[in-house]
Amino acid sequence: MRKKHNMIIAVMPAYNAAKTIEKTYRDIPKGAVDKVIVVDDGSKDKTVKIAKKLGLEVIIHPQNRGYGANQKTCYTLALSQGADIVIMIHPDYQYDSRLTEELLRPLSQDRFDIMLGSRIRTRKEALAGKMPTYKYIGNRFLTFIENLVLGQNLSEYHTGFRAYKKEILQKVPFYKYSDDFVFDQQILFGAVAIGARIGETP
């Protein structure tokens, strides 16, 4: 059971997620988070309309600024609203948001500072989850190099299901990082540099 004083905010960096955002949101266990913030990065579909209909706080980038820029807005907003823990859940339904509490628990118990939800526990599971073979191979290669450089043993550096203690987001200069997809790796590199404890759950 999480401590009462932990303010947990879920952020969803959204782009053309109209078909999946409601399912992703409704699968979050009730009471697992205190608030959900959606940052829409210039979607061309009905993502914003659906998110507002669900009663979520929605921030809109008038034009597409990039995946990293979207996360920067997500984390800045969550911290400004008093989050003790920020959990990012991609609204594209590649990740099982029913496992939100599994990702949060180790942070609430102070066992880790960052938790990653990994899609790649085994090759069979990754491919069964509809990850294209070429993406799987590229992901494995990059992860091998990143583990070698950082001295870690993580199964995935590119997950869109991850949780941070506020202290990490306050110390890591994420606002200086890329506005593109490399942001995911940069923030973990920065976290390792300051000694953050990083855990994973499948």
Secondary structure as UniProt FT lines:
FT   TURN            4..5
FT   STRAND          8..14
FT   TURN            18..20
FT   HELIX           21..26
FT   TURN            30..31
FT   STRAND          35..41
FT   HELIX           47..53
FT   TURN            54..55
FT   STRAND          57..61
FT   HELIX           67..80
FT   TURN            81..82
FT   STRAND          85..89
FT   TURN            91..92
FT   HELIX           97..99
FT   HELIX           100..108
FT   TURN            109..110
FT   STRAND          114..117
FT   HELIX           123..128
FT   TURN            129..130
FT   HELIX           133..150
FT   STRAND          161..165
FT   HELIX           166..171
FT   HELIX           174..176
FT   TURN            181..182
FT   HELIX           183..193
FT   TURN            194..195
FT   STRAND          198..201
//
